[in-house]
Amino acid sequence: MAGAQPGVHALQLKRVCVSDTLKRGSKCIKWDDDSNLVYPVVLKMDPNGFFLHWVEQNKLQHPCSREEVKCRNN
């Protein structure tokens, strides 16, 4: 570009807004397709929006992969 100045074009990203519900945790049902078992869990996200994890009833935390999260709206 004719009038462009070098070093001026910096990419500015906005912080992700994570809702309080996701920070505190929301009750969900986790199931295993292979064994048809159902587990009540709490789904949480870190305040920066980087990591999604679920907490079992015995308070063990497990990270979620993208393949584990399926939205089913009825």
Distance bins in CASP14 RR format, pairs under 12 A and 6 or more apart:
PFRMAT RR
TARGET T0000
AUTHOR 0000-0000-0000
RMODE 2
METHOD distances of the structure
MODEL  1
1 8 0 0 0 0 0 1 0 0 0 0 0
1 9 0 0 0 0 1 0 0 0 0 0 0
3 9 0 0 0 0 0 1 0 0 0 0 0
15 47 0 0 0 0 1 0 0 0 0 0 0
15 48 1 0 0 1 0 0 0 0 0 0 0
15 49 0 0 0 0 1 0 0 0 0 0 0
15 50 0 0 0 0 0 1 0 0 0 0 0
16 22 0 0 0 0 0 1 0 0 0 0 0
16 23 0 0 0 0 0 1 0 0 0 0 0
16 45 0 0 0 0 1 0 0 0 0 0 0
16 46 0 0 0 0 0 1 0 0 0 0 0
16 47 0 0 0 0 1 0 0 0 0 0 0
16 48 1 0 0 1 0 0 0 0 0 0 0
16 49 1 0 1 0 0 0 0 0 0 0 0
16 50 0 0 0 0 1 0 0 0 0 0 0
16 51 0 0 0 0 0 1 0 0 0 0 0
17 23 0 0 0 0 0 1 0 0 0 0 0
17 45 0 0 0 0 0 1 0 0 0 0 0
17 47 0 0 0 0 0 1 0 0 0 0 0
17 48 0 0 0 0 0 1 0 0 0 0 0
17 49 0 0 0 0 1 0 0 0 0 0 0
18 24 0 0 0 0 0 1 0 0 0 0 0
18 25 0 0 0 0 0 1 0 0 0 0 0
18 44 0 0 0 0 1 0 0 0 0 0 0
18 45 1 0 1 0 0 0 0 0 0 0 0
18 46 1 0 0 1 0 0 0 0 0 0 0
18 47 1 0 1 0 0 0 0 0 0 0 0
18 48 1 0 0 1 0 0 0 0 0 0 0
18 49 1 0 1 0 0 0 0 0 0 0 0
18 50 0 0 0 0 1 0 0 0 0 0 0
18 51 0 0 0 0 0 1 0 0 0 0 0
18 52 0 0 0 0 0 1 0 0 0 0 0
19 25 0 0 0 0 1 0 0 0 0 0 0
19 26 0 0 0 0 1 0 0 0 0 0 0
19 44 0 0 0 0 0 1 0 0 0 0 0
19 45 0 0 0 0 1 0 0 0 0 0 0
19 47 0 0 0 0 0 1 0 0 0 0 0
19 49 0 0 0 0 0 1 0 0 0 0 0
20 26 0 0 0 0 0 1 0 0 0 0 0
20 44 0 0 0 0 0 1 0 0 0 0 0
20 45 0 0 0 0 0 1 0 0 0 0 0
20 47 0 0 0 0 1 0 0 0 0 0 0
21 27 0 0 0 0 0 1 0 0 0 0 0
21 28 0 0 0 0 0 1 0 0 0 0 0
21 42 0 0 0 0 0 1 0 0 0 0 0
21 43 0 0 0 0 1 0 0 0 0 0 0
21 44 0 0 0 0 1 0 0 0 0 0 0
21 45 0 0 0 0 1 0 0 0 0 0 0
22 28 0 0 0 0 0 1 0 0 0 0 0
22 42 0 0 0 0 0 1 0 0 0 0 0
22 43 1 0 0 1 0 0 0 0 0 0 0
22 44 1 0 0 1 0 0 0 0 0 0 0
22 45 1 0 1 0 0 0 0 0 0 0 0
22 46 0 0 0 0 1 0 0 0 0 0 0
22 47 0 0 0 0 1 0 0 0 0 0 0
22 48 0 0 0 0 0 1 0 0 0 0 0
22 49 0 0 0 0 1 0 0 0 0 0 0
22 51 0 0 0 0 0 1 0 0 0 0 0
22 52 0 0 0 0 1 0 0 0 0 0 0
22 53 0 0 0 0 0 1 0 0 0 0 0
22 54 0 0 0 0 0 1 0 0 0 0 0
22 64 0 0 0 0 0 1 0 0 0 0 0
23 42 0 0 0 0 0 1 0 0 0 0 0
23 43 0 0 0 0 0 1 0 0 0 0 0
23 44 1 0 0 1 0 0 0 0 0 0 0
23 45 1 0 0 1 0 0 0 0 0 0 0
23 46 1 0 0 1 0 0 0 0 0 0 0
23 47 1 0 1 0 0 0 0 0 0 0 0
23 48 0 0 0 0 0 1 0 0 0 0 0
23 49 0 0 0 0 1 0 0 0 0 0 0
23 51 0 0 0 0 0 1 0 0 0 0 0
23 52 0 0 0 0 0 1 0 0 0 0 0
23 53 0 0 0 0 0 1 0 0 0 0 0
24 42 0 0 0 0 1 0 0 0 0 0 0
24 43 0 0 0 0 0 1 0 0 0 0 0
24 44 1 0 0 1 0 0 0 0 0 0 0
24 45 0 0 0 0 1 0 0 0 0 0 0
24 47 0 0 0 0 0 1 0 0 0 0 0
24 55 0 0 0 0 0 1 0 0 0 0 0
25 41 0 0 0 0 1 0 0 0 0 0 0
25 42 1 0 1 0 0 0 0 0 0 0 0
25 43 1 0 0 1 0 0 0 0 0 0 0
25 44 1 0 1 0 0 0 0 0 0 0 0
25 45 1 0 0 1 0 0 0 0 0 0 0
25 46 0 0 0 0 0 1 0 0 0 0 0
25 47 0 0 0 0 0 1 0 0 0 0 0
25 52 0 0 0 0 0 1 0 0 0 0 0
25 53 0 0 0 0 1 0 0 0 0 0 0
25 54 0 0 0 0 1 0 0 0 0 0 0
25 55 0 0 0 0 1 0 0 0 0 0 0
25 61 0 0 0 0 0 1 0 0 0 0 0
26 40 0 0 0 0 0 1 0 0 0 0 0
26 41 0 0 0 0 1 0 0 0 0 0 0
26 42 1 0 0 1 0 0 0 0 0 0 0
26 43 1 0 1 0 0 0 0 0 0 0 0
26 44 1 0 0 1 0 0 0 0 0 0 0
26 45 0 0 0 0 1 0 0 0 0 0 0
26 52 0 0 0 0 0 1 0 0 0 0 0
26 54 0 0 0 0 0 1 0 0 0 0 0
26 55 0 0 0 0 0 1 0 0 0 0 0
27 39 0 0 0 0 0 1 0 0 0 0 0
27 40 1 0 0 1 0 0 0 0 0 0 0
27 41 1 0 0 1 0 0 0 0 0 0 0
27 42 1 0 1 0 0 0 0 0 0 0 0
27 43 1 0 0 1 0 0 0 0 0 0 0
27 44 0 0 0 0 0 1 0 0 0 0 0
27 54 0 0 0 0 0 1 0 0 0 0 0
27 55 0 0 0 0 0 1 0 0 0 0 0
27 57 0 0 0 0 0 1 0 0 0 0 0
28 38 0 0 0 0 0 1 0 0 0 0 0
28 39 0 0 0 0 1 0 0 0 0 0 0
28 40 1 0 0 1 0 0 0 0 0 0 0
28 41 1 0 1 0 0 0 0 0 0 0 0
28 42 1 0 0 1 0 0 0 0 0 0 0
28 43 1 0 1 0 0 0 0 0 0 0 0
28 44 0 0 0 0 0 1 0 0 0 0 0
28 52 0 0 0 0 0 1 0 0 0 0 0
28 53 0 0 0 0 0 1 0 0 0 0 0
28 54 1 0 0 1 0 0 0 0 0 0 0
28 55 0 0 0 0 0 1 0 0 0 0 0
28 56 0 0 0 0 0 1 0 0 0 0 0
28 64 0 0 0 0 0 1 0 0 0 0 0
28 68 0 0 0 0 0 1 0 0 0 0 0
28 69 0 0 0 0 1 0 0 0 0 0 0
28 70 0 0 0 0 0 1 0 0 0 0 0
28 71 0 0 0 0 0 1 0 0 0 0 0
28 72 0 0 0 0 0 1 0 0 0 0 0
29 37 0 0 0 0 0 1 0 0 0 0 0
29 38 1 0 1 0 0 0 0 0 0 0 0
29 39 1 0 0 1 0 0 0 0 0 0 0
29 40 1 0 0 1 0 0 0 0 0 0 0
29 41 1 0 0 1 0 0 0 0 0 0 0
29 42 0 0 0 0 0 1 0 0 0 0 0
29 43 0 0 0 0 1 0 0 0 0 0 0
29 54 0 0 0 0 0 1 0 0 0 0 0
29 70 0 0 0 0 0 1 0 0 0 0 0
29 72 0 0 0 0 1 0 0 0 0 0 0
30 37 0 0 0 0 1 0 0 0 0 0 0
30 38 1 0 0 1 0 0 0 0 0 0 0
30 39 1 0 1 0 0 0 0 0 0 0 0
30 40 1 0 0 1 0 0 0 0 0 0 0
30 41 1 0 1 0 0 0 0 0 0 0 0
30 42 0 0 0 0 1 0 0 0 0 0 0
30 43 0 0 0 0 1 0 0 0 0 0 0
30 53 0 0 0 0 0 1 0 0 0 0 0
30 54 1 0 0 1 0 0 0 0 0 0 0
30 55 0 0 0 0 0 1 0 0 0 0 0
30 56 0 0 0 0 1 0 0 0 0 0 0
30 57 0 0 0 0 0 1 0 0 0 0 0
30 62 0 0 0 0 1 0 0 0 0 0 0
30 64 0 0 0 0 1 0 0 0 0 0 0
30 68 0 0 0 0 1 0 0 0 0 0 0
30 69 0 0 0 0 1 0 0 0 0 0 0
30 70 0 0 0 0 0 1 0 0 0 0 0
31 37 1 0 0 1 0 0 0 0 0 0 0
31 38 1 0 1 0 0 0 0 0 0 0 0
31 39 1 0 0 1 0 0 0 0 0 0 0
31 40 0 0 0 0 0 1 0 0 0 0 0
31 41 0 0 0 0 0 1 0 0 0 0 0
31 54 0 0 0 0 0 1 0 0 0 0 0
31 68 0 0 0 0 0 1 0 0 0 0 0
31 70 0 0 0 0 1 0 0 0 0 0 0
31 72 0 0 0 0 0 1 0 0 0 0 0
32 38 0 0 0 0 1 0 0 0 0 0 0
32 39 0 0 0 0 1 0 0 0 0 0 0
32 41 0 0 0 0 0 1 0 0 0 0 0
32 68 0 0 0 0 0 1 0 0 0 0 0
33 67 0 0 0 0 0 1 0 0 0 0 0
33 68 0 0 0 0 0 1 0 0 0 0 0
33 70 0 0 0 0 1 0 0 0 0 0 0
39 54 0 0 0 0 1 0 0 0 0 0 0
39 55 0 0 0 0 0 1 0 0 0 0 0
39 56 1 0 0 1 0 0 0 0 0 0 0
39 57 1 0 0 1 0 0 0 0 0 0 0
39 58 0 0 0 0 0 1 0 0 0 0 0
39 60 0 0 0 0 0 1 0 0 0 0 0
39 62 0 0 0 0 0 1 0 0 0 0 0
40 54 0 0 0 0 0 1 0 0 0 0 0
40 55 0 0 0 0 0 1 0 0 0 0 0
40 56 0 0 0 0 1 0 0 0 0 0 0
40 57 1 0 0 1 0 0 0 0 0 0 0
40 58 0 0 0 0 0 1 0 0 0 0 0
41 52 0 0 0 0 0 1 0 0 0 0 0
41 53 0 0 0 0 1 0 0 0 0 0 0
41 54 1 0 1 0 0 0 0 0 0 0 0
41 55 1 0 0 1 0 0 0 0 0 0 0
41 56 1 0 1 0 0 0 0 0 0 0 0
41 57 1 0 0 1 0 0 0 0 0 0 0
41 58 0 0 0 0 0 1 0 0 0 0 0
41 59 0 0 0 0 0 1 0 0 0 0 0
41 60 0 0 0 0 1 0 0 0 0 0 0
41 61 0 0 0 0 1 0 0 0 0 0 0
41 62 0 0 0 0 1 0 0 0 0 0 0
41 64 0 0 0 0 1 0 0 0 0 0 0
41 68 0 0 0 0 0 1 0 0 0 0 0
41 69 0 0 0 0 0 1 0 0 0 0 0
42 52 0 0 0 0 0 1 0 0 0 0 0
42 53 0 0 0 0 1 0 0 0 0 0 0
42 54 1 0 0 1 0 0 0 0 0 0 0
42 55 1 0 1 0 0 0 0 0 0 0 0
42 56 0 0 0 0 1 0 0 0 0 0 0
42 57 0 0 0 0 1 0 0 0 0 0 0
42 58 0 0 0 0 0 1 0 0 0 0 0
42 59 0 0 0 0 1 0 0 0 0 0 0
42 60 0 0 0 0 0 1 0 0 0 0 0
42 61 0 0 0 0 1 0 0 0 0 0 0
42 62 0 0 0 0 0 1 0 0 0 0 0
42 64 0 0 0 0 0 1 0 0 0 0 0
43 51 0 0 0 0 0 1 0 0 0 0 0
43 52 1 0 0 1 0 0 0 0 0 0 0
43 53 1 0 0 1 0 0 0 0 0 0 0
43 54 1 0 1 0 0 0 0 0 0 0 0
43 55 0 0 0 0 1 0 0 0 0 0 0
43 56 0 0 0 0 0 1 0 0 0 0 0
43 61 0 0 0 0 0 1 0 0 0 0 0
43 62 0 0 0 0 0 1 0 0 0 0 0
43 63 0 0 0 0 0 1 0 0 0 0 0
43 64 1 0 0 1 0 0 0 0 0 0 0
43 68 0 0 0 0 0 1 0 0 0 0 0
43 69 0 0 0 0 1 0 0 0 0 0 0
43 71 0 0 0 0 0 1 0 0 0 0 0
44 51 0 0 0 0 1 0 0 0 0 0 0
44 52 1 0 0 1 0 0 0 0 0 0 0
44 53 1 0 1 0 0 0 0 0 0 0 0
44 54 1 0 0 1 0 0 0 0 0 0 0
44 55 1 0 0 1 0 0 0 0 0 0 0
44 56 0 0 0 0 0 1 0 0 0 0 0
44 59 0 0 0 0 0 1 0 0 0 0 0
44 61 0 0 0 0 1 0 0 0 0 0 0
44 62 0 0 0 0 0 1 0 0 0 0 0
44 63 0 0 0 0 0 1 0 0 0 0 0
44 64 0 0 0 0 1 0 0 0 0 0 0
45 51 1 0 0 1 0 0 0 0 0 0 0
45 52 1 0 1 0 0 0 0 0 0 0 0
45 53 1 0 0 1 0 0 0 0 0 0 0
45 54 0 0 0 0 0 1 0 0 0 0 0
45 55 0 0 0 0 0 1 0 0 0 0 0
45 63 0 0 0 0 0 1 0 0 0 0 0
45 64 0 0 0 0 1 0 0 0 0 0 0
45 69 0 0 0 0 0 1 0 0 0 0 0
46 52 0 0 0 0 1 0 0 0 0 0 0
46 53 0 0 0 0 1 0 0 0 0 0 0
46 61 0 0 0 0 0 1 0 0 0 0 0
46 63 0 0 0 0 0 1 0 0 0 0 0
46 64 0 0 0 0 0 1 0 0 0 0 0
50 63 0 0 0 0 0 1 0 0 0 0 0
50 64 0 0 0 0 0 1 0 0 0 0 0
51 61 0 0 0 0 1 0 0 0 0 0 0
51 62 0 0 0 0 0 1 0 0 0 0 0
51 63 1 0 0 1 0 0 0 0 0 0 0
51 64 0 0 0 0 1 0 0 0 0 0 0
51 65 0 0 0 0 0 1 0 0 0 0 0
51 66 0 0 0 0 0 1 0 0 0 0 0
52 61 0 0 0 0 0 1 0 0 0 0 0
52 62 0 0 0 0 0 1 0 0 0 0 0
52 63 1 0 0 1 0 0 0 0 0 0 0
52 64 1 0 1 0 0 0 0 0 0 0 0
52 65 0 0 0 0 1 0 0 0 0 0 0
52 66 0 0 0 0 1 0 0 0 0 0 0
52 68 0 0 0 0 1 0 0 0 0 0 0
52 69 1 0 0 1 0 0 0 0 0 0 0
53 60 0 0 0 0 0 1 0 0 0 0 0
53 61 1 0 1 0 0 0 0 0 0 0 0
53 62 1 0 1 0 0 0 0 0 0 0 0
53 63 1 0 1 0 0 0 0 0 0 0 0
53 64 1 0 1 0 0 0 0 0 0 0 0
53 65 0 0 0 0 0 1 0 0 0 0 0
53 68 0 0 0 0 0 1 0 0 0 0 0
53 69 0 0 0 0 0 1 0 0 0 0 0
54 60 0 0 0 0 1 0 0 0 0 0 0
54 61 1 0 0 1 0 0 0 0 0 0 0
54 62 1 0 1 0 0 0 0 0 0 0 0
54 63 0 0 0 0 1 0 0 0 0 0 0
54 64 1 0 0 1 0 0 0 0 0 0 0
54 65 0 0 0 0 0 1 0 0 0 0 0
54 68 0 0 0 0 1 0 0 0 0 0 0
54 69 0 0 0 0 1 0 0 0 0 0 0
55 61 1 0 1 0 0 0 0 0 0 0 0
55 62 1 0 0 1 0 0 0 0 0 0 0
55 63 0 0 0 0 0 1 0 0 0 0 0
55 64 0 0 0 0 0 1 0 0 0 0 0
56 62 1 0 0 1 0 0 0 0 0 0 0
62 68 0 0 0 0 1 0 0 0 0 0 0
63 69 0 0 0 0 0 1 0 0 0 0 0
64 70 0 0 0 0 0 1 0 0 0 0 0
END
